[in-house]
């Protein structure tokens, strides 16, 4: 006779990514997914900004500086994307294990990255005048 254990109903990938613990309330899991998607939208904005800067700002910045800023924006977008995935998993694991939620390390990355990018752009604009 087949077992009706909740863990038996989960797929192999789900068991690999989120081993053990109890299945959390679906509302919390869905809220965690929405937060993940919001971080992904932010990451995509940084990626698009980096690509747009390289493609359309040739008159505003010299080539090497423009490329450097573009790469910085793209790298920040990649870090935010990776951080979002790690954060999603750590929150999901915390909920499954009934532990406190972890501190969000992705927020300082975003804050520092945004401040750094803005500072570089401000300096370059002030040098251009």
N, C-alpha and C positions, 0 to 999 in steps of 0.2 A: 504494500500500500504506500502511495506517495505521501511524503511529508507535506504538511501545510505551513511549515515555518516560513515567515516572511522573507528571510534571506534566500530561501530556495526559489522564490519568484523573481529575484533580481537577476539580471543578465551577468555574464562573465566579466564584461568590462566594468559594470557597476561594482561588482565585488572586488575587482582589482584596484579601482580608483578610490573607492570608499569602503574599505574593509571594516567589518565589525560594527558594533553599536546598534542602537535602535533606530528605526525609521522615524525621522522627525515629522512634525506636522507639515503637511504639504504646503500650507500657506507660508511657512518660514523658508522652506526650500525654494518656492517660487519667488519670494522676496529676495533671497540670496541671488537667484538667477537674474532678476531685474537689475540688481546692483551691479552684477558682473557685466551685464549688457551696457549699463551706463558708463562703466569704466572703458569698455571696448569702444563706445562712441567717442569718448574723450581721446583714446589712443588713435582712432581713425582721424580725428580732427588734427592731431599733431602730425600724423603721416601725410595727410592732404596738405597741411600747411607747409611742410618741408618740400614736398613735390612742387607745389604751386610757387613757392619762393624761388626754387631753382629754375622753373620753367618760365616765369613771368616777371621776375624782378631784375632782369639783366641791367636795366638802366639805373636802378636804385643802388646796387652794391657791386663792387668789383668782383670778378669771377671767383677767386679763391675764398674770399670772405663769404660770398653768397653760398658757395658750396659748403663751407664749414657750418654756417648757420643751418642750412638745409639738412645736413647730416645730423647735426645736434637735435633738430626737431624730430627727425625720423627715429633716431636712437631713443629719445624720450618716449615717443609713441610705442616703440618696441618694449621698453621697460614697463610702461604702464600696462600694456597688453599682457606681458608675462606676469606682472604683479597682480593683475586682475584674476588670472587663472589660479595663481597660488592662493590668493585671498579667498576666492570662491571655495577652493578645496578645504582650506583651513577652517573656514566658518562652518562648512558642511560637516567636517569631522568633529568640530566642537559641539555642534548641535546633536550629532549622533551619539556622542559620548557624554552628553549632559555636562559639559565643562563650560567655563566662562569664554566668551568670545575673545579672540586675540586682538591686540592693538593693530590698527591699520597702518602698516609701514608704507603702503602705496601713497598715502597722502603727503608725507614729506618728500617723496620722490617727485610727485607732481608739483608741489609747491616750489621746491628748489629748482626743478627743471624749468618751470614757467618763469621764475624770477631770473634765472640765468639767461634764458633766451631773451627776455625783455631787456635786461641790462645790456646785452651784446647789441641788440638792435638800437637801443637808445644811444649807446656810445658811437655806433657807426653813423647814425643820423646826425649826431652833434658834430662829428668829424667832417661830415659832408658839407656842412654849412659854412 
